[in-house]
Amino acid sequence: MKAQAAQQEELKKQLQAEREARENAEIAKQAREELANLPGTEDEKVALLKSIRALPQEQQEVMLKFAKQANSVAALAIQRLGTTGVRSGEGLLSKAAGDNEFMQKVAEIRKRDNCSRTEAMRKARKEYPEIYKRWNGASNGAVH
């Protein structure tokens, strides 16, 4: 009987360990997919998600919504900086902000007219209104 009880206890521990490993893998995947743009390590994001899961269901929904919205805001901030490749591992600053089309036009005008950046931007707005609208829309967080 004692051997059977010990065996059952050991099986319970193994099942619990497997359940925790599966849950950790699920939470880590959620952290990578839903919180990728937030600062912090994957372990920190997993800890955040675990603490959210410990809350009552109603509060979980609110906090998950809040975390996802913060991730979206961070993604927009990254886009505004003109960066790409965050998920592909190229790094946050893989593409400089000046690489976009409107800023290239501003640089061309500065060189052509030997004027200040502000003056070149004013001229570029007049000379390339469609490019400016796309750039200004993107800089205000609008969808391209």
N, C-alpha and C positions, 0 to 999 in steps of 0.2 A: 504494500500500500504506500509506504513511504517513497519507494522508487517511482511508483506511478505518479504520485503527487509532485515529486521533484521533476519528473519528465514533463508533466503538464505545465508546471511553472516555467520551465525552460522554453517550451513551445510558445507560451504566452509572451515571454520576453522577446523571442525571435519575431513573432508576429508584430509586436509593438515596434520593434526596431525597423522592420520592413515597412510598416505603415508610415513611420516617421520619415524614412528615407524617401518614400514615394511622395509624401506631402512636401518635403523639402525640395524635391526636384520640380514639383508642380509650382511651388511658390517662386523658385528661382526662375523658372520659365516666364511666369507672370511678371516678375520684376524686370527681366530682360526685354520683354515685349511691351509692357505698359508703362514702365518708368525709365526707359532708356535714356531720356534726355535730362533727368534729374541728376544733380551732383551726388556723389557718394559711390561707394563700392557696391558690388552685387550683394555682398554679405549684409551691408547696412540696409539696402533696399529690402532684402529678405526679412530682416529683423523688423523693419517698418510694417511690411505686409503681415507678418506673424502677429504683431501687436494689434493691428487692425482686426485680424480674424478673432482675436480674443475678446473683442467688444460685442455687445448685444447686436443682433442682426440689423436693427434700424440704424444704429450708429456706424456699423460696418459700411453700409451703403453710402452714407454721407461722407465718411472718411475716404473710401475708395474713389468716389466721385471727385473729391477735393484733390487727391493725389494724381488722378488722371488729368484733371484740369491744370494742375501745376506742371505736369509733364508737357501738356500742349502749349502752355505759355513758354516753357523753356525751349520747345521746338521752334516756336515763332521767333524767339529771341535769337536763336542760332541762325535761322534763316535770314533774319534782319542783318545779322553780322556778315551775311554772304558766305556762310560756310556750307559745305556739303560733306557727304561721306561719313557722317557720325556713326551710322550703323555698320558701314562697310569697313570700319577700322582705319580710315585714312586720317583721322584726327580732327579735332574741332576747327583748326585753322587751315584746312587743306586747300581752301579756295579763298583768296583775299576778297574783301568787300569791293574793291575797285575793279574786279573782273567783270562786273555786270555791264550790260550794253550801254546804259545811260552814262555811267561813270567813264566808260571808254570814250564816249562822244565828248564829254566834258574835258577829258585829257587832250583829245585832238584839238578842240577849240582853244584851250589854253596854249597849246604849242603853236597853233596856226596864228592866233591873234596876240600872243604874248600878253595875256591878261591874268587877273587873279582867278582863283577857283570860283569865288562867288560870282564874278562877272561871267565866267565861262558857263556856270550853271544857269544863269539867267538867259544867256544866248542859246544854250542847248535846249532849254524849255521851249523857246520860240522856234528853233530850227527843227527840232525833233519832238513834236507834241505827243505823238503816239508812244514813242519810247519813254518819254517822261511820265505819261499816265501809267504805263505798266510799272515803271520803277517806283513812282510815288504810291501806287496802290500796294505794291509789295512792301514798301517801307512802313506803311500804316497797318500792316498785318492782314491786308486783303489777300484773297486767293488770286494767284496769277492767272 
